Amino acid sequence: MVISLYIIYLLIGVLCGVFMGSIGIGAGLITVPLLNYTGMSLRNAVGCSLLMQLLPQSLPGVVIYHKKGYIDYYPSFTVIFGSLIGITIGAYIIANDLIEKKYVYKILSIILIIFSFIYAKDHLFN
């Protein structure tokens, strides 16, 4: 049972990596919900996705995109700086139980639904 679960985790990582490298989505839209579906708590799934993005997941993609000239560094570092602030706030809120667990799941669900509708409207119906 444990080995099969790790095979599922590996497949989730591969799927996330393919999507992250090709269309830029991965941790929040794919990895976290799938890990949660396997029985991992939302907090552990978020922790896994943060660890995954820390360096191992992104480095090969950054090198390839850099070689092709697809990275505009000034806006990217501005977004990264904002992300550092936001991740610190978000992690603090969750780690200190400032939002109940049931609301975190509801927020994630609502965000996924909203972005699904936005992308569907912009890319499927035009």
N, CA and C of each residue as an Amber inpcrd file, in Angstrom:
protein
   378
   0.8220000  -1.2020000   0.0000000   0.0000000   0.0000000   0.0000000
   0.8600000   1.2570000   0.0000000   1.8690000   1.3000000   0.8620000
   2.7240000   2.4800000   0.9560000   3.4840000   2.6970000  -0.3420000
   3.9970000   1.6110000  -0.9390000   4.7550000   1.7370000  -2.1940000
   3.8510000   2.2700000  -3.2950000   2.6240000   1.7770000  -3.3770000
   1.7160000   2.2630000  -4.4190000   1.3830000   3.7380000  -4.2150000
   1.3080000   4.1870000  -2.9640000   1.0410000   5.5960000  -2.7000000
   2.2180000   6.4510000  -3.1730000   3.4370000   5.9670000  -2.9740000
   4.5940000   6.7120000  -3.4440000   4.6860000   6.7260000  -4.9670000
   4.1940000   5.6950000  -5.6030000   4.1180000   5.6990000  -7.0720000
   3.1210000   6.7660000  -7.5180000   2.0060000   6.8710000  -6.8120000
   1.0220000   7.9150000  -7.1240000   1.6420000   9.2910000  -6.9080000
   2.3830000   9.4650000  -5.8050000   3.0560000  10.7470000  -5.5580000
   4.0280000  11.0640000  -6.6920000   4.7730000  10.0690000  -7.1410000
   5.7120000  10.2680000  -8.2470000   4.9760000  10.7100000  -9.5100000
   3.8620000  10.0540000  -9.8030000   3.0790000  10.4150000 -10.9900000
   2.4930000  11.8230000 -10.8710000   2.0670000  12.1970000  -9.6710000
   1.5780000  13.5610000  -9.4480000   2.7040000  14.5570000  -9.7220000
   3.9110000  14.2550000  -9.2410000   5.0620000  15.1240000  -9.4860000
   5.3880000  15.2470000 -10.9600000   5.3500000  14.1350000 -11.6830000
   5.6260000  14.1730000 -13.1270000   4.5690000  15.0030000 -13.8390000
   3.3120000  14.7580000 -13.5150000   2.2160000  15.5150000 -14.1360000
   2.3570000  17.0060000 -13.8530000   2.6290000  17.3370000 -12.6120000
   2.8110000  18.7320000 -12.2360000   3.9920000  19.3430000 -12.9750000
   5.1040000  18.6100000 -13.0470000   6.2850000  19.1200000 -13.7410000
   6.0240000  19.3940000 -15.2090000   5.3020000  18.4950000 -15.8640000
   4.9810000  18.6960000 -17.2860000   4.1370000  19.9480000 -17.4590000
   3.1180000  20.0920000 -16.6290000   2.2630000  21.2710000 -16.7420000
   2.9910000  22.5480000 -16.3460000   3.8280000  22.4790000 -15.3100000
   4.5750000  23.6630000 -14.8780000   5.5460000  24.1090000 -15.9670000
   6.2450000  23.1690000 -16.5590000   7.2100000  23.5130000 -17.5980000
   6.5820000  23.9680000 -18.8920000   5.3770000  23.5050000 -19.1750000
   4.7770000  23.8300000 -20.4700000   3.8040000  25.0020000 -20.4190000
   2.9490000  25.0630000 -19.4030000   1.9700000  26.1470000 -19.3750000
   1.9810000  26.9390000 -18.0700000   2.9110000  26.6200000 -17.1720000
   3.1200000  27.4480000 -15.9930000   2.1850000  27.2080000 -14.8250000
   1.4070000  26.1330000 -14.8610000   0.5830000  25.8190000 -13.6960000
   1.0620000  24.5110000 -13.1070000   0.9420000  24.3860000 -11.8180000
   1.4110000  23.1510000 -11.2130000   0.9980000  23.0030000  -9.7760000
   1.6750000  23.6910000  -8.8940000   1.5200000  23.4490000  -7.4610000
   0.0990000  23.6910000  -6.9620000  -0.4180000  24.8710000  -7.2080000
  -1.7280000  25.2090000  -6.6600000  -2.8860000  24.5660000  -7.3830000
  -2.7950000  24.4720000  -8.6750000  -3.9190000  23.9670000  -9.4560000
  -3.9010000  22.4640000  -9.6540000  -2.7440000  21.8470000  -9.5640000
  -2.6520000  20.4160000  -9.8390000  -2.1590000  19.6460000  -8.6270000
  -0.9880000  19.9920000  -8.1470000  -0.3630000  19.1970000  -7.0970000
  -1.1490000  19.2200000  -5.7990000  -1.4950000  20.3900000  -5.3020000
  -2.1830000  20.4790000  -4.0120000  -3.5150000  19.7210000  -4.0440000
  -4.3960000  19.9460000  -5.0120000  -5.6470000  19.1780000  -5.0160000
  -5.4350000  17.6630000  -5.1490000  -4.4890000  17.2490000  -5.9970000
  -4.2670000  15.8130000  -6.1590000  -3.6770000  15.1860000  -4.9010000
  -2.7320000  15.8570000  -4.2530000  -2.1870000  15.3310000  -3.0030000
  -3.2710000  15.2660000  -1.9370000  -4.1090000  16.2730000  -1.9070000
  -5.2120000  16.2920000  -0.9530000  -6.1660000  15.1340000  -1.2290000
  -6.3990000  14.8500000  -2.4940000  -7.2890000  13.7530000  -2.8880000
  -6.7250000  12.3980000  -2.4710000  -5.4000000  12.2670000  -2.4110000
  -4.7890000  11.0010000  -1.9850000  -4.8740000  10.8030000  -0.4790000
  -5.3630000  11.8060000   0.2420000  -5.5040000  11.6920000   1.6830000
  -4.5550000  12.5810000   2.4590000  -3.6500000  13.2620000   1.7720000
  -2.7310000  14.1750000   2.4520000  -3.5160000  15.4040000   2.8980000
  -3.2340000  15.8870000   4.0870000  -3.9350000  17.0830000   4.5610000
  -3.5840000  18.2730000   3.6710000  -4.4660000  19.2600000   3.6680000
  -4.2270000  20.4460000   2.8450000  -2.9340000  21.1360000   3.2660000
  -2.6850000  21.2230000   4.5470000  -1.4620000  21.8600000   5.0330000
  -0.2230000  21.0980000   4.5710000  -0.2610000  19.7770000   4.6400000
   0.8820000  18.9860000   4.1820000   1.0610000  19.0820000   2.6730000
  -0.0530000  19.1450000   1.9480000   0.0200000  19.2810000   0.4910000
   0.6350000  20.6280000   0.0990000   0.2420000  21.6820000   0.7970000
   0.8210000  23.0080000   0.5370000   2.3020000  23.0020000   0.9000000
   2.6340000  22.4050000   2.0390000   4.0430000  22.3060000   2.4290000
   4.8630000  21.5560000   1.4070000   4.3190000  20.4720000   0.8810000
   5.0070000  19.7010000  -0.1600000   5.2090000  20.5430000  -1.4100000
   4.1750000  21.2680000  -1.8140000   4.2930000  22.0750000  -3.0330000
   5.2860000  23.2250000  -2.8500000   5.3320000  23.8060000  -1.6480000
   6.3160000  24.8650000  -1.3850000   7.7330000  24.3090000  -1.4430000
   7.9300000  23.1420000  -0.8340000   9.2490000  22.5070000  -0.8650000
   9.6420000  22.1530000  -2.2960000   8.6760000  21.6770000  -3.0520000
   8.9140000  21.2900000  -4.4370000   9.3400000  22.4930000  -5.2830000
   8.7450000  23.6430000  -5.0200000   9.0560000  24.8360000  -5.8040000
  10.3120000  25.5560000  -5.3230000  10.7660000  25.2160000  -4.1280000
  11.9140000  25.9020000  -3.5460000  13.0980000  25.9280000  -4.4970000
  13.4160000  24.8400000  -5.0910000  14.5310000  24.7990000  -6.0330000
  14.4010000  23.6440000  -7.0180000  14.1610000  22.4390000  -6.5370000
  14.2550000  21.3040000  -7.4600000  13.3520000  21.4030000  -8.6740000
  12.1260000  21.8300000  -8.4890000  11.1910000  21.8500000  -9.6080000
  11.5370000  22.9420000 -10.6070000  11.8970000  24.0810000 -10.1340000
  12.0150000  25.2380000 -11.0070000  13.3510000  25.3620000 -11.7140000
  14.4230000  24.8880000 -11.1240000  15.7530000  25.1180000 -11.6820000
  15.9070000  24.6560000 -13.1340000  15.5320000  23.4200000 -13.4820000
  15.6950000  23.0150000 -14.8930000  14.8890000  23.8900000 -15.8530000
  13.6750000  24.2380000 -15.4510000  12.8390000  25.0910000 -16.2990000
  13.4180000  26.4840000 -16.4520000  13.9400000  27.0390000 -15.3590000
  14.5420000  28.3720000 -15.4160000  15.7370000  28.3730000 -16.3630000
  16.5690000  27.3550000 -16.2830000  17.7470000  27.2730000 -17.1560000
  17.3220000  27.2250000 -18.6210000  16.3520000  26.3950000 -18.9370000
  15.8930000  26.2750000 -20.3300000  15.2450000  27.5710000 -20.8070000
  14.3720000  28.1530000 -19.9890000  13.7060000  29.3960000 -20.3840000
  14.7090000  30.5470000 -20.4940000  15.7020000  30.5780000 -19.6150000
  16.7380000  31.6110000 -19.6830000  17.5230000  31.5030000 -20.9940000
  17.9030000  30.3010000 -21.3670000  18.6660000  30.0930000 -22.6030000
  17.8930000  30.5620000 -23.8310000  16.5830000  30.4480000 -23.7780000
  15.7480000  30.8750000 -24.9040000  15.3790000  32.3530000 -24.8270000
  15.7540000  33.0210000 -23.7260000  15.4420000  34.4380000 -23.5770000
  14.0140000  34.7110000 -23.1720000  13.3760000  33.7350000 -22.5270000
  11.9750000  33.8670000 -22.1480000  11.7620000  34.4300000 -20.7560000
  12.8020000  34.9170000 -20.1020000  12.6380000  35.4720000 -18.7590000
  12.9730000  36.9530000 -18.7850000  12.0160000  37.7650000 -18.4030000
  12.2160000  39.1940000 -18.2480000  12.4670000  39.4210000 -16.7580000
  13.7310000  39.6470000 -16.3960000  14.1460000  39.5700000 -15.0000000
  13.5820000  40.6690000 -14.0980000  13.4590000  41.8970000 -14.5610000
  12.9810000  42.9600000 -13.6800000  11.5350000  42.7160000 -13.2190000
  10.6070000  42.4690000 -14.1160000   9.2550000  42.1620000 -13.6380000
   9.2210000  40.8640000 -12.8160000  10.0420000  39.8850000 -13.2260000
  10.0540000  38.6080000 -12.5080000  10.4870000  38.7880000 -11.0650000
  11.5460000  39.5650000 -10.8370000  12.0060000  39.7740000  -9.4700000
  11.0150000  40.6050000  -8.6530000  10.2710000  41.4780000  -9.3080000
   9.2330000  42.2260000  -8.6110000   8.1300000  41.2780000  -8.1450000
   7.7210000  40.3650000  -9.0240000   6.7090000  39.3730000  -8.6640000
   7.2390000  38.4580000  -7.5500000   8.4930000  38.0510000  -7.6570000
   9.0990000  37.1910000  -6.6330000   9.0950000  37.8990000  -5.2810000
   9.4550000  39.1680000  -5.2600000   9.4530000  39.9240000  -4.0120000
   8.0530000  39.9680000  -3.4080000   7.0670000  40.2560000  -4.2450000
   5.6810000  40.2570000  -3.7690000   5.2640000  38.8850000  -3.2650000
   5.7030000  37.8590000  -3.9520000   5.3910000  36.4940000  -3.5540000
   5.9990000  36.1560000  -2.1970000   7.2050000  36.6300000  -1.9510000
   7.8390000  36.3960000  -0.6470000   7.0000000  37.0060000   0.4790000
   6.5040000  38.2030000   0.2410000   5.6490000  38.8530000   1.2340000
   4.3590000  38.0480000   1.4150000   3.7300000  37.6910000   0.3100000
   2.4690000  36.9610000   0.3640000   2.6050000  35.5780000   0.9810000
   3.6540000  34.8470000   0.6340000   3.8660000  33.5140000   1.2020000
   4.0900000  33.6100000   2.7060000   4.8330000  34.6180000   3.1310000
   5.0620000  34.7970000   4.5650000   3.7460000  35.0440000   5.3010000
   2.9100000  35.9140000   4.7450000   1.6120000  36.1980000   5.3600000
   0.7300000  34.9480000   5.3580000   0.6350000  34.2960000   4.2040000
  -0.2160000  33.1030000   4.0950000   0.2330000  31.9760000   5.0120000
   1.5400000  31.7180000   5.0550000   2.0570000  30.6530000   5.9200000
   1.8210000  30.9830000   7.3870000   1.9780000  32.2360000   7.7440000
   1.7400000  32.6650000   9.1250000   0.2710000  32.4370000   9.5160000
  -0.6250000  32.8090000   8.6120000  -2.0610000  32.6450000   8.8760000
  -2.4010000  31.1720000   9.1030000  -1.8850000  30.2960000   8.2450000
  -2.2000000  28.8670000   8.3530000  -1.4850000  28.2340000   9.5350000
  -0.2000000  28.5260000   9.7110000   0.5790000  27.9130000  10.7920000
   0.0630000  28.3030000  12.1720000  -0.5580000  29.4610000  12.2680000
  -1.0740000  29.9290000  13.5510000  -2.5870000  29.7590000  13.6850000
  -3.1640000  28.9650000  12.7790000  -4.6030000  28.6520000  12.8200000
  -5.4860000  29.8830000  12.9060000  -5.1590000  30.9110000  12.1420000
  -5.9760000  32.1250000  12.1280000  -7.2150000  31.9650000  11.2470000
  -7.2070000  30.9450000  10.4010000  -8.3740000  30.6040000   9.5770000
  -8.6730000  29.1260000   9.8300000  -9.9390000  28.8150000  10.0760000
 -10.3160000  27.4240000  10.3120000 -10.0740000  26.5810000   9.0700000
  -9.7360000  25.3220000   9.3070000  -9.4100000  24.3760000   8.2350000
 -10.5250000  24.2990000   7.1820000 -11.7740000  24.2560000   7.6330000
 -12.8820000  24.1250000   6.6820000 -12.9560000  25.3280000   5.7450000
 -12.5680000  26.5120000   6.2210000 -12.5930000  27.6970000   5.3680000
 -11.4490000  27.7030000   4.3670000 -10.3260000  27.1260000   4.7480000
  -9.2000000  27.0310000   3.8100000  -9.6010000  26.1780000   2.6130000
 -10.2660000  25.0490000   2.8700000 -10.7470000  24.1920000   1.7850000
 -11.7640000  24.9360000   0.9130000 -12.6440000  25.6810000   1.5340000
 -13.6450000  26.4340000   0.7740000 -12.9830000  27.5120000  -0.0860000
 -12.0040000  28.2060000   0.4820000 -11.2920000  29.2390000  -0.2830000
 -10.5910000  28.6210000  -1.4870000  -9.8930000  27.5010000  -1.2820000
  -9.2220000  26.8230000  -2.3930000 -10.2290000  26.4270000  -3.4680000
 -11.3420000  25.8490000  -3.0670000 -12.3610000  25.4250000  -4.0310000
 -12.9020000  26.6030000  -4.8290000 -13.2000000  27.6850000  -4.1510000
 -13.7450000  28.8690000  -4.8250000 -12.7420000  29.4550000  -5.8070000
 -11.4840000  29.5440000  -5.3910000 -10.4470000  30.0860000  -6.2830000
 -10.2870000  29.2200000  -7.5160000 -10.2680000  27.9000000  -7.3350000
 -10.1390000  27.0010000  -8.4850000 -11.3220000  27.1540000  -9.4420000
 -12.5120000  27.2800000  -8.8970000 -13.7050000  27.4490000  -9.7380000
 -13.6530000  28.7780000 -10.4830000 -13.3110000  29.8470000  -9.7990000
 -13.2490000  31.1700000 -10.4320000 -12.2420000  31.1670000 -11.5840000
 -11.0300000  30.6670000 -11.3260000 -10.0250000  30.6690000 -12.3870000
 -10.3950000  29.7360000 -13.5350000 -11.1030000  28.6570000 -13.2310000
 -11.5800000  27.7740000 -14.2970000 -12.5410000  28.5120000 -15.2200000
 -13.4550000  29.2650000 -14.6310000 -14.3960000  30.0300000 -15.4440000
 -13.6960000  31.1240000 -16.2470000 -12.7470000  31.8000000 -15.6400000
 -12.0220000  32.8620000 -16.3410000 -11.2820000  32.2970000 -17.5530000
 -10.5460000  31.2150000 -17.3470000  -9.7980000  30.6260000 -18.4540000
 -10.7250000  30.0520000 -19.5100000 -11.8180000  29.4220000 -19.0830000
 -12.7660000  28.8800000 -20.0570000 -13.3770000  29.9960000 -20.8910000
 -13.7630000  31.0880000 -20.2420000 -14.3580000  32.2200000 -20.9600000
 -13.3610000  32.8220000 -21.9590000 -12.1290000  32.9920000 -21.5220000
 -11.1380000  33.6540000 -22.3670000 -10.5660000  32.7640000 -23.4750000
 -10.5420000  31.4570000 -23.2580000  -9.8230000  30.6160000 -24.2080000
 -10.6700000  29.5410000 -24.8980000 -11.8040000  29.2120000 -24.3410000
 -12.6330000  28.2140000 -24.9840000 -13.7630000  28.8150000 -25.8090000
 -14.2040000  29.9990000 -25.4300000 -15.3770000  30.5860000 -26.0740000
 -15.0510000  31.7910000 -26.9500000 -13.8080000  31.9740000 -27.3160000
 -13.4230000  33.0860000 -28.2070000 -12.9230000  32.5540000 -29.5220000
